[in-house]
Amino acid sequence: MSLIGKIALVTGAAQGIGRSIALRLASDGADIALVDLNEDRMFTVAEEVKSLGRRATVFRANVMNREEIFAAINHAEKELKGFDIMINNAGIAQVQEFAKITPEEVEKIFGVNVYGVLWGIQAAAIKFQNRKQNGKIISASSIAGHEGYPLLGAYSASKFAVRALTQAAAKEFAVHGITVNAYCPGVVGTDMWVAIDKRMAEITGAKIGETYDKYVNGIALGRAQTPEDVAAFVSFLAGPDSDYMTGQAPLIDGGLVYR
Ligand SMILES: NC(=O)c1ccc[n+]([C@@H]2O[C@H](COP(=O)([O-])OP(=O)(O)OC[C@H]3O[C@@H](n4cnc5c(N)ncnc54)[C@H](O)[C@@H]3O)[C@@H](O)[C@H]2O)c1
């Protein structure tokens, strides 16, 4: 229970990895502000957090929008009486042949995966400084933030960008006692991968499930990653055992990409 008394905000918390992070940090003792576009699912996760004995509050925001992120953090602070941990988890995938990527597609994926993380880091760091306290900022990168993947060109670029933002922010905010790190999952069986697999099948002619299986077969530990595997590492990044770590984006992928 290393997070007792802490307040954590998790974006993209309505499902998948974000939901698991919210539940894990709640199990660690934190109260949780859930932020997502999907209100109905957030309310369900809020009930799950409460059933673990923690407080939960829900705020609908689009992470692409700077004002909405600032508003989400103000909401968390007001409702839960504090703000200690920011998890910029919300993200979208996009499968497209490199030669066919459009400006609209790049705008959309950078809007969520890059601007969303930039505003999230910025808003959290400003809030920690205004509150004159330490804080932890943790963002979702990916194996695709360490290696570019075919048909995932814009997605890979957006996840490389998360590492750049993490390093720059870590160096700027260290003096204020703020650490900034990222997590880089591999192949996690969430709705995101169902959509990736389906779109890859459309482009390559593979059968449904085939692309996912191909990626999973490359994992040294021999199984797909669960959202809980990711949440366990985020728990470490959010807790006191990672106090001496900043500017890092470690791979947590079962042995798939080696750096
Ligand atoms: N699933 C994987 O294999 C995998 C691997 C590496 C990294 N990641 C990253 O982990 C994060 C979570 O992935 P997931 O698999 O749980 O995805 P998911 O699609 O299952 O869930 C994403 C959540 O984010 C929310 N969201 C999307 N756009 C948003 C926006 N603009 N504003 C607010 N909320 C928004 C969605 O409503 C959804 O609840 C993403 O950043 C993703 O890129 C996932």
The ligand as an SDF file (V2000), in Angstrom:
LIG
                    3D

 44 48  0  0  0  0  0  0  0  0999 V2000
   -2.6240   -2.4070  -26.4050 N   0  0  0  0  0  0  0  0  0  0  0  0
   -1.3230   -2.4620  -26.6590 C   0  0  0  0  0  0  0  0  0  0  0  0
   -0.7980   -3.4950  -27.1210 O   0  0  0  0  0  0  0  0  0  0  0  0
   -0.4330   -1.2780  -26.3770 C   0  0  0  0  0  0  0  0  0  0  0  0
    0.9460   -1.4450  -26.5590 C   0  0  0  0  0  0  0  0  0  0  0  0
    1.7940   -0.3610  -26.3130 C   0  0  0  0  0  0  0  0  0  0  0  0
    1.2690    0.8490  -25.9080 C   0  0  0  0  0  0  0  0  0  0  0  0
   -0.0700    0.9820  -25.7420 N   0  0  0  0  0  0  0  0  0  0  0  0
   -0.5740    2.2990  -25.3240 C   0  0  0  0  0  0  0  0  0  0  0  0
   -1.2550    2.1690  -24.0760 O   0  0  0  0  0  0  0  0  0  0  0  0
   -2.3040    3.1280  -23.9990 C   0  0  0  0  0  0  0  0  0  0  0  0
   -3.6240    2.4260  -23.6800 C   0  0  0  0  0  0  0  0  0  0  0  0
   -3.8840    1.4690  -24.7000 O   0  0  0  0  0  0  0  0  0  0  0  0
   -5.0890    0.4200  -24.6350 P   0  0  0  0  0  0  0  0  0  0  0  0
   -4.6300   -0.7940  -25.3360 O   0  0  0  0  0  0  0  0  0  0  0  0
   -5.6200    0.3200  -23.2520 O   0  0  0  0  0  0  0  0  0  0  0  0
   -6.1520    1.1670  -25.5920 O   0  0  0  0  0  0  0  0  0  0  0  0
   -7.7640    1.1080  -25.6200 P   0  0  0  0  0  0  0  0  0  0  0  0
   -8.1380    1.5470  -26.9830 O   0  0  0  0  0  0  0  0  0  0  0  0
   -8.2500   -0.1950  -25.1170 O   0  0  0  0  0  0  0  0  0  0  0  0
   -8.1800    2.2370  -24.5550 O   0  0  0  0  0  0  0  0  0  0  0  0
   -7.8490    3.5740  -24.7690 C   0  0  0  0  0  0  0  0  0  0  0  0
   -8.7330    4.4760  -23.9180 C   0  0  0  0  0  0  0  0  0  0  0  0
   -8.3420    5.8260  -24.1920 O   0  0  0  0  0  0  0  0  0  0  0  0
   -9.5050    6.6000  -24.4260 C   0  0  0  0  0  0  0  0  0  0  0  0
   -9.1910    7.7050  -25.3280 N   0  0  0  0  0  0  0  0  0  0  0  0
   -8.8470    7.6260  -26.6370 C   0  0  0  0  0  0  0  0  0  0  0  0
   -8.6980    8.8480  -27.1570 N   0  0  0  0  0  0  0  0  0  0  0  0
   -8.9270    9.7320  -26.1460 C   0  0  0  0  0  0  0  0  0  0  0  0
   -8.9200   11.1320  -26.0750 C   0  0  0  0  0  0  0  0  0  0  0  0
   -8.6640   11.8920  -27.1420 N   0  0  0  0  0  0  0  0  0  0  0  0
   -9.2040   11.7230  -24.8820 N   0  0  0  0  0  0  0  0  0  0  0  0
   -9.5010   10.9640  -23.8020 C   0  0  0  0  0  0  0  0  0  0  0  0
   -9.5220    9.6200  -23.8180 N   0  0  0  0  0  0  0  0  0  0  0  0
   -9.2540    9.0130  -24.9890 C   0  0  0  0  0  0  0  0  0  0  0  0
  -10.5150    5.6350  -25.0350 C   0  0  0  0  0  0  0  0  0  0  0  0
  -11.8540    6.1110  -24.8760 O   0  0  0  0  0  0  0  0  0  0  0  0
  -10.2190    4.3600  -24.2590 C   0  0  0  0  0  0  0  0  0  0  0  0
  -10.9870    4.2970  -23.0690 O   0  0  0  0  0  0  0  0  0  0  0  0
   -2.3020    3.8730  -25.3390 C   0  0  0  0  0  0  0  0  0  0  0  0
   -1.5680    5.0590  -25.2330 O   0  0  0  0  0  0  0  0  0  0  0  0
   -1.5950    2.8960  -26.2700 C   0  0  0  0  0  0  0  0  0  0  0  0
   -1.0070    3.5290  -27.3740 O   0  0  0  0  0  0  0  0  0  0  0  0
   -0.9380   -0.0480  -25.9620 C   0  0  0  0  0  0  0  0  0  0  0  0
  1  2  1  0
  2  3  2  0
  2  4  1  0
  4  5  1  0
  4 44  2  0
  5  6  2  0
  6  7  1  0
  7  8  2  0
  8  9  1  0
  8 44  1  0
  9 10  1  0
  9 42  1  0
 10 11  1  0
 11 12  1  0
 11 40  1  0
 12 13  1  0
 13 14  1  0
 14 15  2  0
 14 16  1  0
 14 17  1  0
 17 18  1  0
 18 19  2  0
 18 20  1  0
 18 21  1  0
 21 22  1  0
 22 23  1  0
 23 24  1  0
 23 38  1  0
 24 25  1  0
 25 26  1  0
 25 36  1  0
 26 27  1  0
 26 35  1  0
 27 28  2  0
 28 29  1  0
 29 30  1  0
 29 35  2  0
 30 31  1  0
 30 32  2  0
 32 33  1  0
 33 34  2  0
 34 35  1  0
 36 37  1  0
 36 38  1  0
 38 39  1  0
 40 41  1  0
 40 42  1  0
 42 43  1  0
M  CHG  2   8   1  16  -1
M  END
$$$$
